[in-house]
């Protein structure tokens, strides 16, 4: 294992200077696999780190920066699908994780939920990065419907934890891959598609922040969207090639299952959109993309738009969208957000610290409290069947179903 956590690019050389300090952290087997995919597509991109409790899987990533967690507990053999072990493994290495993310402006946490290390350790990594002051964005894929119920339950709980401890969590259900990959696709190719989907999300944001901007978006725009999103964002991307590349890309984007076939854009309060092209990127290309998007988007939606140029994209074009379904306007507070959760997911309030517990400056930050709601009587609708769509109960308010955060003590 690599004990020296130096900043390096994916080819092993020193990381090039960048206007923002970015770090990509793959957590667990699936997260590390996706992180390796990111490193392979960005030869001189941000530092990519693999974090896992399985030493063999960690070595197979081939990434120059690796961190083995929980060896005293797992002996390097992994968490065995137990999220509780994954959580303890990460907490045991909290100091190393804190050193890893220290000084970063933006931390991407990549994981696949349902397993032990990803589900248990990723929320810990996100919490530590957020506590260190980094804008923390999580990309998490959830299990296919055919996977065991235990995996799906662990994934839902981990997703709730990620939304509590990060600035924004982008959930990418593997089930939606069935609309992308061919019917006869192998299981390996399906998971490769999942890795590529997450990788393109990271790459799209990286390019947005680092490439030459004809119409420039910057870190402040990204932070503004994320911090006002309520904690849940959606991601989509599409590519086009040739003379009609702009039309191809926007048509594919609006048909993408990642954005619910355009419904996410149609309903979003705000979204960040970046157009990446080569030196041949024309004003007409940008205009076509924006006209097509505006025909679908709400008239009052906040749109952060940019256009960047990369020599490697000659003759090609990519449109990247980061959408916030809700826009929580108002001043940002320094206090931590409170997560509003459905009654069946709420936990008991944390008891107030005693004076002795609160006295020392070396004490760890106390766990964030959650508001607990009593189950309400539905009155005349008490015996009516719930409205279920896409495995969600639509009778439960959106911010309850999605574990969205609100800010307390707003001035």
Secondary structure, DSSP 8 states (H G I E B T S, - for coil): -------B-TTSSB----SS-EEEEEEHHHHHHHHHHHHHH-TTSSEEEEEESBHHHHHHT--SEEEE--HHHHTTB--TT-HHHHHHHHHHTHHHHHHHHTT-SEEEEEEETTSHHHHHHHHHHHHHHHHTT-EEEEEEEE--TTS-HHHHHHHHHHHHHHHHHSSEEEEEEGGGGGGTS-TT--HHHHHHHHHHHHHHHHHHHHHHHHSEEEE---HHHHHHHHHTTTTEEEEEEEEEESTTHHHHHHHHHHH-GGGGGGHHHHH-SEEEEEEEE-TT--HHHHHHHHHHHHHHS-TT-EEEEEEEE-GGGTTEEEEEEEEES----S---SS--EEB--GGG---------HHHHH-TTS-------B-------GGGTTS---EETTEETTS-HHHHTT-EE-SS--
